Amino acid sequence: MTQRNGIRGTSDRSLHSEASGDLEPAGAGMEKVHEANDGMEKVHEANDGMEKVQEANDGMEKVHEANDGESEEGAQGNECRDSAPVTGAVTAPDGGWGWVVLAATIIVLALTLAFPSCVGIFYTDLQNEFHASNSETSWVPSIMTSVLHAGGPFCSVLVEKLGCRATVMLGGVLSGLGMAASSFTQSITQLYITAGVITGLGFCFSFQPAVTILGHYFVRRRAFANAMSSTGTPLGLCFLPFLGDYLHTELGWRGSFLVLGAVLLNCCVCGAVMRPLQPPKHRGQPLMNHGPPPPEEETVRTENGRMRRIWSSLGASLSKHMAFDQLCHNTRYCVYAIGITWMMLGLGVPLVYLVPYTTANDMEQSRAALLLGILGMVNIVVRPPFGILFSMSWFKGRHIYVFSAALLVNGLSNSICCIGPSFPVLLAYVAVYGLSMSVVGSLMFTVLMEIVEMSRFPSALGLLAIMESVTLLIGPPLAGVLIDRTGQYFHVFFACSAVVASSAVFLMVSFCWLDKRDSELSKQGQPPRST
């Protein structure tokens, strides 16, 4: 039994060893499978980790996108503050830095629009110095005012190339150099060039871009902003006559012109703070052509082809910088341009001849300068309340009628001067004239902005300025001829009264008829034809 059991145990051990030998390769295979499974689990864990990393990256990307959106909005806001005002979906700040631009515009208008009227302080000295007649001497402020308005298309091109800020600063340099050079002139003809052309062109380059950029900064408060900016002209009428009279007493007319040239350089400072609203686009591409570039002709360009391209380019340039399309197709703009052009024939003439009229009737020049100062003070006090009043919703669409009524009063007020040259009579004249002038000045650009789109406002203003320049150029010399022939100044004020009052009646009747016609068309379901 024992031997049999031993043999059985031995055989069992051998069998077990054999089975173990047979199972070892299978166990090793199973271990490799487990190792492979472990490796796959690690891969899956790694993949899970990568998915979590990817999810984290996605979250970070969303955060970055949100930050990018905020930064893009901030950059867009910065672009709106640091770039040139061009047409596009730009939100006007209606405040903020716009108040700084408004203050700069007020100073620019004080130094430019009011300056020609203050040349009357030196009127008699210029006559005596150059032995000139009234008509010859009156060409100096006439050319200055005319070039101020006639340079509109050149100014529009410069605004496209340089922006409003640089153009205003260039105007300050030109006007300062022009007045400084005027102090060294030896003939009345030289004075026409220096004080008339150069200084007037500098005034144009400073005045028009300042008004344009203000229209981009204010939309909801535009009537108020325009009314406030128009206080610049009476502000200049307040301090420029007193400054001119003081300089004339201390330095004479030559020294006064030199100092006034230095004062005009302050337009450069005002231009420096006029931050545009949108960045310039396509600096390398010519800005005169906004359409697709003309195809390059592989064939030889004929003479007729070149002439067609020249006329086409000229027509595109004129259409861009001078709103002839508005003049032909926008009836309201056409009527407004005609009325304003006729108005300018007599609007500024009384301010040129007020000082000579008083001094010719034995009034002291200081009291004559005081009249201009009072005129300016009336405008300064009245224009801000009028600006707030005309910003009310009730006046929307009625600004042209308020403008025409004030213009009618302004024209009729010139007849007060014909009563007599005494100080009380002239004081009443400047009070009524100043009140009506404040309404006219505060609404002139507001009405134009309501008639044309803001994208067309610079070109519309440029064409209107060209048309105004013709009557502004011939107005004072015609008045000078009238004085030389009659020997009396009051005829000038009668003529100005008739001209300005007739322009007011024309505007009032024309716009009333246009509104009535458009109202009838709207009742019939047809679009208005006057815009």
C-alpha positions in Angstrom: 0.0 0.0 0.0 2.8 2.3 0.9 4.7 1.5 -2.2 1.5 1.9 -4.2 0.8 5.3 -2.6 4.3 6.4 -3.1 4.2 5.5 -6.7 0.9 7.3 -7.0 2.3 10.4 -5.3 5.3 10.3 -7.5 3.1 10.1 -10.5 0.9 12.9 -9.2 3.9 15.1 -8.7 5.1 14.3 -12.2 1.7 15.0 -13.6 1.5 18.2 -11.7 4.9 19.2 -12.8 4.0 18.4 -16.4 0.7 20.3 -16.0 2.6 23.2 -14.5 5.0 23.1 -17.3 2.2 23.1 -19.8 0.4 26.0 -17.9 3.5 28.3 -17.6 3.3 29.5 -21.2 -0.4 30.1 -20.8 0.1 32.0 -17.6 2.8 34.1 -19.2 0.4 34.9 -22.0 -2.3 35.8 -19.6 0.1 38.1 -17.7 1.0 39.7 -21.0 -2.7 40.2 -21.7 -3.1 41.7 -18.3 -0.1 43.9 -18.9 -1.6 44.9 -22.3 -4.9 45.6 -20.6 -3.1 47.6 -18.0 -1.4 49.5 -20.8 -4.7 50.1 -22.5 -6.2 51.4 -19.2 -3.3 53.7 -18.8 -3.9 54.9 -22.4 -7.5 55.4 -21.7 -6.6 57.2 -18.5 -4.2 59.3 -20.5 -6.9 59.9 -23.1 -9.3 60.9 -20.3 -6.6 63.2 -19.0 -6.1 64.7 -22.5 -9.9 65.2 -22.8 -9.9 67.0 -19.5 -7.0 69.1 -20.7 -8.8 69.7 -23.9 -11.9 70.7 -21.9 -9.8 73.0 -19.9 -8.3 74.4 -23.0 -11.7 74.9 -24.5 -12.7 76.7 -21.3 -9.6 78.9 -21.5 -10.4 79.6 -25.2 -13.9 80.7 -24.3 -12.4 83.0 -21.6 -9.9 84.3 -24.2 -12.7 84.8 -26.6 -14.6 86.7 -24.0 -11.5 88.7 -23.2 -10.8 89.2 -26.9 -14.4 90.4 -27.4 -13.9 92.9 -24.6 -10.5 93.9 -25.9 -12.0 94.3 -29.4 -14.7 96.4 -28.0 -12.2 98.4 -26.1 -10.0 98.6 -29.2 -13.0 99.7 -31.2 -13.7 102.4 -28.6 -10.1 103.5 -28.8 -10.3 103.5 -32.6 -13.4 105.6 -32.3 -11.4 108.0 -30.2 -8.2 108.0 -32.1 -9.1 108.0 -35.8 -10.6 110.1 -38.5 -14.3 110.5 -38.6 -15.6 108.7 -41.6 -18.9 107.3 -42.5 -19.8 104.0 -40.8 -21.5 102.5 -37.9 -19.8 104.6 -35.3 -21.7 105.6 -32.2 -21.4 109.3 -31.4 -20.4 109.8 -27.7 -22.7 112.8 -27.3 -20.4 113.8 -24.4 -17.1 112.7 -22.9 -14.2 113.9 -25.0 -16.8 115.6 -27.2 -17.0 118.4 -24.7 -13.3 119.1 -25.2 -13.8 119.1 -28.9 -16.7 121.5 -28.4 -14.6 123.9 -26.4 -11.8 123.7 -29.1 -14.4 124.4 -31.8 -15.7 127.5 -29.9 -12.2 128.9 -29.8 -11.5 128.1 -33.4 -14.7 129.9 -34.5 -13.8 132.8 -32.3 -10.5 133.2 -34.0 -11.7 132.6 -37.6 -15.3 133.7 -38.3 -15.2 136.8 -36.1 -11.8 138.0 -37.3 -12.8 139.7 -40.6 -15.4 141.8 -38.8 -12.7 143.2 -36.5 -10.6 144.5 -39.4 -12.8 147.6 -39.3 -10.7 148.7 -36.3 -7.8 149.3 -38.7 -10.0 150.5 -41.6 -9.1 154.2 -41.5 -5.4 153.5 -40.9 -5.2 151.2 -44.0 -6.9 153.9 -46.1 -4.4 156.6 -44.9 -1.4 154.3 -45.2 -2.1 153.1 -48.8 -4.1 156.1 -50.0 -7.0 153.8 -50.9 -10.7 154.4 -51.4 -13.5 152.7 -49.4 -14.1 150.1 -52.1 -10.3 149.3 -52.4 -9.9 149.0 -48.6 -13.0 146.9 -48.2 -11.5 144.2 -50.5 -9.2 143.2 -47.5 -12.0 141.7 -45.3 -14.0 140.8 -48.3 -11.2 138.5 -49.8 -10.5 137.1 -46.4 -14.1 136.1 -45.8 -14.6 134.9 -49.3 -11.5 132.6 -49.3 -12.6 131.4 -45.9 -15.7 129.9 -47.5 -14.3 129.2 -51.0 -11.6 126.9 -49.8 -14.1 124.3 -48.9 -13.2 121.7 -51.6 -9.5 122.0 -50.9 -10.3 121.6 -47.2 -12.4 118.5 -48.0 -9.5 116.9 -49.8 -7.1 117.7 -47.0 -9.5 116.2 -44.5 -9.6 113.0 -46.5 -5.8 112.9 -46.7 -4.8 114.2 -43.3 -7.9 114.1 -41.1 -9.6 116.9 -39.3 -6.9 117.3 -36.6 -4.0 117.9 -38.9 -6.1 120.2 -41.2 -7.1 122.4 -38.3 -3.5 122.7 -37.2 -2.3 123.5 -40.8 -5.0 126.2 -40.9 -3.6 127.8 -37.7 -0.1 127.9 -39.2 -1.3 129.5 -42.4 -3.5 132.1 -40.8 -0.7 133.0 -38.3 1.9 133.4 -41.1 -0.5 135.4 -43.2 -1.2 138.0 -40.6 2.5 138.2 -39.6 3.4 138.8 -43.3 0.7 141.4 -43.5 2.6 143.6 -41.1 5.4 144.0 -43.6 3.3 144.8 -46.7 4.1 147.9 -48.7 0.9 148.1 -50.9 -2.8 147.3 -50.7 -2.3 144.6 -53.3 0.2 142.8 -51.2 -2.3 143.0 -48.3 -4.9 141.4 -50.5 -2.5 138.4 -50.8 -1.3 138.1 -47.3 -4.3 139.1 -45.2 -6.9 138.1 -47.8 -5.8 134.9 -49.5 -3.3 133.3 -47.1 -5.0 134.2 -43.9 -8.4 133.4 -45.3 -7.3 130.0 -46.5 -5.9 129.3 -43.1 -9.3 130.3 -41.5 -11.0 127.9 -43.9 -8.7 125.0 -43.1 -9.4 125.6 -39.3 -13.1 126.4 -39.4 -14.7 123.7 -41.6 -13.0 120.6 -40.2 -13.8 121.8 -36.7 -17.5 122.1 -37.5 -17.4 118.7 -39.4 -15.9 116.7 -36.5 -18.3 118.3 -34.0 -21.2 116.8 -36.1 -19.6 113.3 -35.6 -19.2 113.7 -31.9 -22.8 114.8 -31.2 -26.1 113.4 -32.7 -28.7 113.4 -29.9 -27.4 116.7 -28.6 -26.4 118.1 -32.0 -28.6 121.2 -31.9 -27.2 122.1 -28.5 -23.6 121.5 -29.6 -24.0 123.6 -32.7 -25.6 126.4 -30.7 -22.8 126.3 -28.2 -20.1 126.2 -30.9 -21.8 129.2 -32.6 -21.0 131.2 -29.5 -17.4 131.2 -30.7 -18.2 134.0 -33.2 -19.7 136.4 -30.6 -16.9 135.4 -28.2 -14.4 136.6 -30.9 -16.5 139.8 -31.4 -16.2 140.4 -27.6 -12.5 140.3 -27.2 -11.0 140.8 -30.6 -12.2 144.4 -31.0 -10.9 145.4 -27.6 -7.6 143.6 -28.2 -7.3 145.2 -31.7 -8.1 148.7 -30.2 -5.5 148.2 -27.5 -2.8 146.9 -29.9 -3.7 149.7 -32.3 -3.1 152.3 -29.6 0.1 150.8 -28.4 1.7 149.3 -31.6 0.0 150.7 -34.6 -1.6 148.6 -37.3 1.6 146.8 -38.3 2.5 145.8 -34.8 -1.1 144.8 -34.2 -1.1 142.5 -37.2 2.1 140.8 -36.1 0.7 140.1 -32.6 -2.6 139.0 -34.0 -0.7 136.5 -36.2 0.7 135.0 -33.0 -2.7 134.8 -31.4 -4.1 132.9 -34.5 -1.5 130.2 -33.9 -3.7 129.0 -31.0 -5.8 127.2 -33.7 -3.0 124.7 -33.7 -3.5 123.9 -30.0 -7.3 123.6 -30.6 -6.7 121.2 -33.5 -4.4 119.0 -31.5 -7.3 118.0 -29.1 -9.7 117.1 -31.9 -9.4 113.3 -31.7 -11.2 111.7 -34.7 -13.6 108.9 -34.2 -12.6 106.0 -36.5 -9.2 104.8 -37.8 -8.2 105.7 -41.3 -8.6 102.8 -43.7 -6.5 101.8 -46.7 -3.8 104.4 -46.2 -1.9 103.1 -49.2 -4.8 103.3 -51.5 -5.8 106.6 -53.1 -8.7 108.0 -51.1 -10.2 109.9 -54.0 -11.5 106.7 -55.5 -13.8 104.5 -53.3 -14.9 102.3 -56.2 -13.2 99.2 -57.6 -9.8 99.9 -59.1 -10.0 100.3 -62.9 -8.8 97.3 -64.8 -5.3 97.5 -66.3 -5.5 97.7 -70.0 -3.1 95.5 -71.7 -3.6 97.2 -75.0 -2.1 100.6 -76.0 -4.1 103.4 -74.2 -5.5 105.7 -76.8 -5.9 109.4 -76.4 -9.7 109.2 -76.2 -9.4 106.6 -73.4 -7.2 108.8 -71.4 -9.5 111.8 -71.8 -12.5 109.7 -70.7 -10.6 108.5 -67.6 -9.6 112.1 -66.8 -13.1 113.4 -67.1 -14.4 110.4 -65.1 -11.9 111.0 -62.4 -12.7 114.7 -62.3 -16.4 114.0 -62.1 -15.9 111.5 -59.3 -13.8 114.0 -57.4 -16.3 116.8 -57.9 -19.1 114.5 -56.8 -17.2 113.5 -53.7 -16.0 116.9 -52.5 -18.7 119.1 -53.9 -22.3 117.9 -53.5 -23.5 118.7 -57.0 -25.7 115.6 -56.8 -27.4 117.1 -53.8 -27.8 120.4 -55.6 -29.5 118.7 -58.5 -31.6 116.1 -56.8 -32.2 117.4 -53.2 -34.7 120.2 -53.6 -34.4 121.3 -50.0 -30.6 121.6 -50.2 -31.0 123.5 -53.5 -33.4 126.0 -52.0 -31.4 126.4 -48.8 -28.2 127.0 -50.8 -29.8 129.7 -52.9 -31.3 131.4 -49.9 -28.0 131.3 -47.9 -26.0 132.5 -50.8 -28.3 135.5 -51.3 -28.3 136.2 -47.6 -24.5 136.4 -47.4 -24.5 139.3 -49.8 -25.7 141.6 -47.0 -25.3 139.7 -43.7 -21.8 140.5 -42.8 -21.5 143.9 -44.4 -23.0 145.9 -41.5 -20.3 144.6 -39.1 -17.5 145.7 -41.5 -18.9 149.3 -41.8 -20.2 149.8 -38.3 -16.9 151.2 -36.9 -16.3 153.5 -40.0 -19.9 154.7 -39.8 -19.5 155.7 -36.1 -16.1 157.3 -36.5 -17.2 159.2 -39.5 -19.9 160.7 -37.3 -17.4 161.9 -34.7 -17.8 159.0 -32.3 -14.7 157.8 -30.5 -13.2 154.6 -31.8 -13.2 153.0 -28.3 -17.0 153.5 -28.1 -17.3 151.9 -31.6 -15.3 148.9 -30.4 -17.6 148.8 -27.3 -20.6 148.4 -29.7 -19.0 145.3 -31.2 -18.2 144.0 -27.8 -21.8 144.4 -26.7 -22.9 142.7 -29.8 -20.7 139.7 -28.9 -21.9 139.7 -25.3 -25.5 139.5 -26.4 -24.7 136.5 -28.6 -22.8 134.8 -25.8 -25.6 135.2 -23.3 -28.4 134.3 -25.6 -27.1 131.4 -27.7 -26.7 128.7 -24.9 -30.4 129.0 -23.8 -31.5 129.0 -27.4 -29.4 125.9 -28.0 -31.2 124.1 -25.1 -34.6 125.4 -26.3 -34.1 124.3 -29.9 -32.9 120.8 -28.8 -36.5 120.1 -27.7 -38.4 117.5 -29.7 -41.1 120.0 -30.7 -38.6 122.0 -32.8 -37.5 119.0 -34.8 -38.5 119.7 -38.4 -39.3 123.3 -37.6 -35.8 124.6 -37.3 -35.9 126.1 -40.8 -38.9 128.3 -39.9 -37.3 129.6 -36.7 -34.2 130.3 -38.7 -36.1 132.2 -41.4 -38.0 134.2 -38.9 -34.8 135.2 -37.0 -33.2 136.1 -40.4 -36.1 138.4 -41.2 -35.7 140.2 -37.9 -32.0 140.5 -38.5 -32.5 142.0 -41.9 -35.1 144.5 -40.7 -32.9 145.5 -37.7 -30.4 147.1 -40.1 -32.9 149.9 -40.7 -32.4 151.1 -37.1 -29.0 152.5 -38.0 -30.6 154.8 -40.4 -32.5 156.7 -37.6 -29.2 158.3 -36.5 -25.6 157.7 -35.5 -26.1 158.4 -31.8 -24.8 155.9 -29.3 -28.3 155.0 -27.8 -29.7 154.3 -31.3 -26.7 152.1 -32.2 -26.9 150.3 -28.9 -30.5 149.4 -29.6 -29.4 148.2 -33.1 -26.7 145.9 -31.8 -29.1 144.5 -29.2 -31.7 143.5 -31.8 -29.1 142.5 -34.3 -27.3 140.4 -31.7 -30.5 138.6 -30.6 -31.5 137.7 -34.1 -28.0 136.8 -35.1 -27.6 134.4 -32.2 -30.6 132.4 -33.5 -29.3 132.5 -37.1 -25.8 131.4 -36.1 -27.0 128.6 -33.8 -29.3 127.0 -36.4 -27.5 127.5 -39.7 -25.5 124.2 -39.5 -28.3 122.4 -37.7 -30.7 123.0 -40.6 -28.1 121.8 -43.1 -27.5 118.6 -41.1 -31.2 118.0 -41.2 -31.4 118.5 -45.0 -28.5 116.2 -46.0 -27.1 113.0 -44.5 -24.0 113.3 -42.3 -22.0 111.3 -44.8 -22.7 114.1 -47.4 -22.4 116.9 -44.9 -18.7 117.8 -45.6 -19.3 118.0 -49.4 -22.6 119.8 -49.0 -20.9 122.3 -46.7 -18.0 122.7 -49.2 -20.3 123.5 -52.1 -22.4 125.8 -50.0 -19.2 127.6 -48.9 -18.2 128.0 -52.6 -21.5 129.6 -53.4 -21.4 131.9 -50.4 -17.9 133.0 -51.2 -19.1 134.7 -54.4 -21.6 137.0 -52.6 -19.2 137.4 -49.6 -16.5 138.6 -52.0 -18.6 141.2 -53.8 -20.7 142.4 -50.9 -18.3 144.8 -49.1 -16.8 146.2 -52.3 -20.3 147.0 -53.7 -21.1 148.7 -50.4 -17.8 150.6 -50.7 -18.8 151.8 -54.2 -22.2 152.9 -52.8 -20.4 154.9 -50.1 -17.9 156.5 -52.5 -20.7 157.6 -54.8 -23.2 158.8 -52.2 -20.9 159.9 -49.4 -23.3 158.4 -46.8 -23.0 155.2 -44.9 -26.7 154.7 -44.1 -27.4 153.7 -47.7 -25.4 150.5 -47.0 -27.6 149.5 -44.1 -30.8 150.1 -46.1 -29.4 147.8 -48.9 -28.4 145.1 -46.4 -31.8 145.2 -44.8 -33.5 144.6 -48.1 -31.2 141.8 -49.1 -31.3 139.8 -45.9 -35.0 140.2 -45.4 -35.8 139.1 -48.9 -33.7 135.9 -48.4 -35.6 135.1 -45.3 -38.9 135.4 -47.0 -37.7 133.2 -49.9 -36.6 130.5 -47.5 -39.8 130.6 -45.4 -42.1 130.5 -48.4 -40.1 127.8 -50.3 -39.9 125.4 -47.4 -43.5 125.9 -46.5 -44.4 124.9 -50.1 -42.1 121.9 -50.0 -43.5 120.6 -46.7 -47.1 121.0 -48.1 -46.2 119.1 -51.3 -44.4 116.3 -49.4 -47.4 116.0 -47.0 -49.8 115.6 -49.9 -47.5 112.9 -51.5 -47.3 111.0 -48.2 -51.1 111.0 -48.0 -51.2 109.4 -51.4 -48.6 106.8 -50.3 -45.8 108.2 -52.5 -42.3 109.1 -51.2 -41.4 112.8 -50.9 -39.6 114.3 -53.8 -37.8 117.1 -52.1 -35.0 115.0 -50.5 
